[in-house]
Amino acid sequence: MNHPNTPIPFLSNRQDAPAYWLVDILWILHASSQQTGGAYALLEQYCPRNSGAPPHYHDQDESFYLIAGEITFQAGDEILKAHDGFFVSIPRGTIHSFRVDSEVAQILNFYTPGGFEQTIIEMGQPALTRSMPPPGIDKPFSLEQIQPLLQRVGMYFVNSPDSLRL
């Protein structure tokens, strides 16, 4: 029997990994913190044009590998424009946001250590297909409702202008 903090060998693929719809994005959970002994989490995301998080920061390092599409990131004072094949690293504590500039972007999104994936599991709806979510699928929620979950996973929204969406 594995200790809860002990990584386990596992195999993941797009068709069988747990998948969720949340904020107009398809999230596929390839590696959970439970599977990796807390070391990291890996999500594959399919994001539509203009999607992306407003300014926030994490207690974790966050990295993105852009498989397809174009995304503009703001990390601190840096504007980073990425497209197919680019890797973007956001150190923990760095205020950042991003905006999808292409019709759809396919991303591998890493969190080190793991734990952020709990927001997707707890707030998302299980995806019935491996496609973009249907319109209106998201459950309505307020920042006050999700604040305890965000604090538990180490994500903090910042009350500052979102220069990517002005």
C-alpha positions in Angstrom: 0.0 0.0 0.0 1.3 3.5 -0.9 1.7 6.2 1.6 -0.5 9.3 0.7 2.7 11.3 -0.1 4.4 8.6 -2.1 4.4 9.0 -5.9 2.8 6.0 -7.7 3.7 4.8 -11.2 0.8 5.7 -13.6 0.0 6.1 -17.3 -2.3 8.8 -18.6 -3.8 9.5 -22.0 -6.2 12.2 -23.3 -9.2 9.8 -23.8 -9.1 8.2 -20.3 -7.8 10.9 -18.0 -10.3 12.8 -15.9 -11.7 15.8 -17.8 -13.6 18.8 -16.7 -15.4 21.8 -18.2 -14.8 25.1 -16.4 -14.7 28.8 -17.6 -15.2 27.8 -21.2 -12.1 25.5 -21.1 -11.7 21.8 -21.5 -9.3 20.7 -18.7 -7.7 17.1 -18.8 -6.0 16.0 -15.6 -3.0 14.0 -16.7 -1.2 14.0 -13.3 -2.7 14.9 -9.9 -0.8 15.8 -6.8 -2.2 12.6 -5.3 -0.5 10.5 -8.0 2.8 12.5 -7.8 3.1 12.5 -4.0 2.3 16.3 -4.1 5.3 17.0 -6.3 3.4 18.5 -9.3 0.2 18.5 -11.2 -0.2 18.4 -15.0 -3.2 19.6 -16.9 -3.9 19.7 -20.6 -6.1 22.6 -21.6 -8.1 23.6 -24.7 -8.9 27.3 -24.4 -11.0 29.5 -26.7 -10.0 33.0 -28.0 -9.9 35.7 -25.3 -10.0 33.2 -22.4 -7.4 33.3 -19.7 -7.1 34.2 -16.0 -7.1 37.8 -14.8 -4.2 39.0 -12.6 -3.4 36.5 -9.8 -0.5 34.7 -8.2 0.1 31.2 -6.8 2.1 29.6 -4.0 3.3 27.2 -6.7 5.5 27.7 -9.7 3.4 27.5 -12.9 4.6 26.6 -16.3 3.0 26.4 -19.7 4.0 24.5 -22.8 2.0 25.8 -25.8 1.3 22.8 -28.1 -0.8 24.9 -30.5 -2.1 28.4 -30.8 -1.0 31.9 -29.6 -1.2 33.4 -26.1 -0.1 36.7 -24.6 1.1 36.5 -21.0 1.8 39.3 -18.5 4.2 38.2 -15.8 5.1 41.0 -13.5 6.1 43.8 -15.8 7.0 41.4 -18.7 4.7 40.9 -21.7 5.5 37.5 -23.2 4.0 36.4 -26.6 4.0 32.7 -27.1 3.0 30.4 -29.9 3.4 26.7 -30.9 6.4 25.1 -29.2 7.0 27.9 -26.6 7.6 27.2 -22.9 6.6 29.9 -20.3 7.7 29.7 -16.7 6.0 31.8 -14.0 7.8 31.6 -10.6 5.6 31.3 -7.5 4.5 34.7 -6.1 4.6 36.4 -9.5 1.5 38.3 -10.4 0.4 37.1 -13.9 -2.4 36.9 -16.3 -2.9 35.6 -19.9 -5.1 35.9 -22.9 -5.6 33.4 -25.8 -5.1 35.3 -29.1 -5.8 32.4 -31.5 -9.1 30.7 -32.1 -8.1 27.9 -29.7 -4.9 27.2 -27.8 -3.8 23.8 -26.6 -1.6 24.0 -23.5 0.2 21.7 -21.1 0.0 23.5 -17.7 2.3 22.4 -14.9 2.0 23.3 -11.2 4.9 22.6 -8.8 4.1 21.5 -6.1 0.7 20.1 -7.0 -2.6 21.0 -5.5 -4.1 23.7 -7.8 -5.9 21.0 -9.8 -8.4 20.8 -6.9 -10.0 24.0 -8.1 -10.8 22.3 -11.4 -12.0 19.1 -9.8 -14.2 20.9 -7.3 -15.6 23.8 -9.4 -15.7 22.1 -12.8 -18.3 19.8 -14.4 -17.1 16.4 -15.6 -16.7 16.7 -19.4 -19.0 14.4 -21.3 -16.8 14.6 -24.4 -13.2 15.7 -25.2 -14.4 18.9 -26.7 -14.9 22.5 -25.8 -17.7 23.0 -23.2 -21.2 23.8 -24.5 -22.3 27.4 -23.8 -23.7 28.1 -20.4 -22.3 24.9 -18.7 -20.5 26.8 -15.9 -22.1 26.9 -12.5 -22.5 30.5 -11.4 -20.2 31.4 -8.5 -18.9 34.5 -6.7 -15.4 35.2 -5.6 -16.7 35.1 -2.0 -18.0 31.6 -2.6 -14.7 30.2 -4.0 -12.3 32.2 -1.8 -11.8 29.4 0.8 -11.0 26.9 -2.0 -8.6 29.3 -3.7 -6.8 30.0 -0.4 -6.6 26.3 0.3 -4.8 25.6 -3.0 -2.6 28.7 -2.9 -4.2 30.9 -5.6 -4.9 34.6 -5.0 -6.6 37.1 -7.3 -5.1 40.6 -7.4 -7.3 43.7 -7.5 -5.3 45.5 -10.2 -6.1 46.4 -13.8 -5.9 43.6 -16.4 -3.7 45.2 -19.0 -4.4 42.3 -21.4 -8.1 43.2 -21.4 -8.2 47.0 -21.3 
